């Protein structure tokens, strides 16, 4: 959630130090970690630890076997407080981002020359990308530990039931936020060099640089000016559609990798956070260098944004072709296991938790109960062996008894090569896509007056939040749910999804995302059309114009001096 309603007033009126945004973000980190600190890891996670389950009690207490049990479920107490804490943290995070990023970018642009703005913006975006890189790398490390590091788990982090220490990283992040807020507090609201430039400009566009507060009527007039600004509107619409289409790859990429290529959560998080974002950072730095050195026109920047959209569309369409046959095969071979099959009719598996097992035929079952297994033992390596599985080998009557066993865990799927190809394409798209961020931001800054700059940033962020950040996860989350083949059951509703239709999911998500980003390219064409007279490096043009008469005067004086020096020689 983002603090949409509070964003415009904060940006329009606030002249506070940027450090307050970081203090708010530190409070968000505390709220996010608080559910685990208050309520602990949960009973399901504790059942998978050695401290809570004795080896000689496993057969007696194992509720995943086919056995007589109640067909109805026992309603568990539902805790709303952890959800409220997490949503409150996200709401507060939106306030912190609104204060820090909108005012921070405007602060940088106001306190530096326009010649240096592209480089500074690219470095700013680069450092912002280092944040997710560091955060996802930290998350990958934390997820390798069990949710309660003091306990010894009975499963490995390759198991789909593994719950990592998701809360652990928020503690050092809180400390880092508070330290950063202290250093930002030292900065003045206006740097001396910027104040000197503002006073020298004889009051031109003083409204954007002065520290006076705006009235409500001024705010309404500024909004009207922005609504009539075609470049601003078209650029914002292009951003909305791009963010809407690319949102699932920002939010669901680790889950996509786990589902499509059967990789662990830590591997998926590390690939998304470290490898892919490194290419994003490289694209931002390279684009900032090119813009600062070659100073392209506004039309050239808008054209490049459109080219970035086309490359992104082609890359997303290639995702459709990068599938894993083993993963798709598991989808087609996975038994229904809903408890209606004749071999599981007496097992009552409706409310059994997800605990996959693998048969000798390389078929994965939801649990031992869904395979009709009645007993469980351990082999020499300490792995659980399920026997008496009535559903395994049921079609082969002659060898049914011989093959009616299974091993703990899902059947292996060899999708590593496809995963590497997907990772290569994703890194290319990250590099190309990030190269358009600096140009997009510069167009948004230069197409409005200095007086409307902060409001324009805040308003565009609010519009993107309303039309992209909020609905996109809902739409693509619904697509994920619609492609779920097997749901876990809880009392009165569905639980977690146990198996996705990987092929259908791959087609649906990538085609919809590509369509949205293709629509974004048409709005960038509109930006290109109207940006003919837009000045990106206006300050340099003004300096050049000021230098021309001065240079002319110097040339005239030089000629006069030469004439004076040559006159005595003529008399001689």
C-alpha positions, 0 to 999 in steps of 0.5 A, a space after each residue: 500500500 502507498 500513502 496516496 492521499 498524503 502524497 500531494 500535500 506533503 510534496 506541495 507544501 512541505 519544506 521539511 528535511 528529507 531525513 524525516 522520510 528515512 525516520 518513517 521508513 525505519 519505523 516501517 522496518 520495525 512494524 514489518 518485523 514485529 509479527 514474528 517478534 510478537 507471535 513467533 514462527 507459528 505451529 506449522 513451522 515448529 512441527 518441522 523442527 527436531 525440538 518439537 518432533 521426536 523420531 520415535 513419535 513420527 509414525 504415531 503423530 504423522 497426520 499425512 498418512 492414509 488413516 481414519 480421521 475426521 472428514 471435517 476440519 477444526 476451525 483455527 483461531 484467525 489472527 488479524 493483528 499481524 495482517 494489520 501490522 504488515 499493512 500499516 507498515 506498507 502504508 507508512 512506507 508509502 509516506 516515507 517514499 513520498 517524502 524522500 524521493 519526490 522532495 529528494 529529486 527536486 532538492 538535487 535538481 534545484 541545488 545543481 546546474 542542469 549540466 550536471 543533472 543527468 549524471 546526478 539523476 543516473 547516480 541517484 537511480 543507480 544507488 536506489 537500485 543498489 538498495 533492492 540489490 542489497 535487500 534481496 541479497 540480504 533476504 536470500 541469506 536470511 532465507 537460508 536460515 530457518 524461521 527460528 534460527 535457534 531451532 534445528 529443522 528436519 527439512 532442508 531449504 530445498 524443501 517447498 515447506 521451508 520457511 526462512 527467517 524472513 524477519 531477520 533482515 529488517 533489524 539491521 535495516 532499521 539501524 541503517 535507516 536511522 544512521 542515514 537520517 542523521 547524516 541527511 539532517 546535517 544538510 541545509 534546506 538550500 545549498 549556498 551555491 543554489 541560493 546564489 544562483 537564485 538571487 542572481 536570476 533576479 527573481 525569475 521562476 522564484 516560486 520554484 526555488 523560494 521557501 515560501 509555502 503555497 496556498 490552496 488556490 496556487 495548488 489548484 492552478 498548478 494542477 491545471 497547468 500540469 493537466 494541460 501539459 501534453 508532454 507531462 501527460 503523455 510521459 505519465 501515461 507511458 510510465 503508468 502502462 510500463 509500470 503496470 505491465 512490468 510490475 509482475 516481474 518486480 513482485 513475482 519474479 522469485 515465485 515465477 522462477 520457483 514455479 517455472 524452473 523448480 528452483 529454491 526460494 534462496 536461489 530465485 531471490 539471489 538471481 533476482 536481487 544480485 544478478 539481474 539488478 546488477 545489469 539494471 545498475 549498469 544500464 542506468 550508469 551508462 545512460 547517465 554517462 551518454 546523456 551527460 557527454 553527448 547531451 541528446 535532444 528531448 526528441 532523442 530521449 523520447 525516441 529511445 524510451 520508445 525503443 526500450 519499450 519495443 525491446 521489452 515487448 520482444 523479451 517478454 514474448 521470448 519468455 513464453 518460449 523459455 519453458 521447462 518440459 519437466 515442469 510442464 510434465 509434472 503439471 500434466 502427470 500430477 494426480 488430482 489427489 482430491 480425496 475422491 479417487 477410489 484408492 484414497 476414498 477412506 483416507 479423508 485427505 481434504 485437510 492434509 497439509 502439503 507434504 509432497 512425495 515422489 513415486 518410482 514412476 517420477 510422479 509427485 503426489 500432494 502428500 502420502 495421504 493422497 497416494 494412499 500410503 499407510 506406513 512410513 519408515 527411514 532408510 540408511 540415509 535418514 530419508 523417509 520411505 512411505 509404503 503401502 501406497 495404494 494409488 502408486 502402480 494401481 494401473 499395473 496390477 502385476 507389479 503394483 505391490 513392488 512399486 507401491 512406495 515413495 520417497 519424501 519430497 517432490 520428484 526432481 525436475 531438470 530445469 537448470 538450463 532453461 533457468 540460465 536462458 531465462 536469467 540471461 534474457 532477464 538481465 538483458 531486459 533489465 539493462 535495456 529497461 533501466 537505460 530509459 529511466 534517466 531520460 524518462 525522469 529528465 523529460 518529466 522534470 524539464 517539461 514543467 516550470 521550476 515552480 511546478 517541479 515538486 508537485 509534478 513529481 508528487 502528482 505523477 507518483 500518485 497517479 502511477 500508484 493509483 493506476 499501476 502500483 495498486 491494480 497491477 498486483 491485483 490483476 496479476 495475482 488473480 491470474 496466478 490464482 486462476 492458474 492454480 490446479 491444486 489448492 490447499 483447503 482450510 475451514 471455509 476457504 482455499 489455502 495456499 496453492 500447491 500446484 500451478 499450470 505452468 504453461 498456461 501461467 507462462 502464456 497469460 502473464 507474459 502476453 498481458 505484460 507485453 500488451 501493456 508495454 506495447 501500449 506504452 510505446 505509443 504514448 512515448 511516440 506522443 512525447 516524441 512528437 510534442 518534445 520538438 522545442 523542449 530544452 533539456 540543457 537550457 542552462 548551457 544554452 543561456 550560458 552560451 548566449 551570455 558568452 557570445 557578446 562577451 567573446 565579441 567584445 574581447 575580439 574587438 578589443 584584441 583587434 584594437 590592441 593589434 592596430 595600436 601596436 602596429 601604428 608606431 611601426 608604420 611611422 618608422 
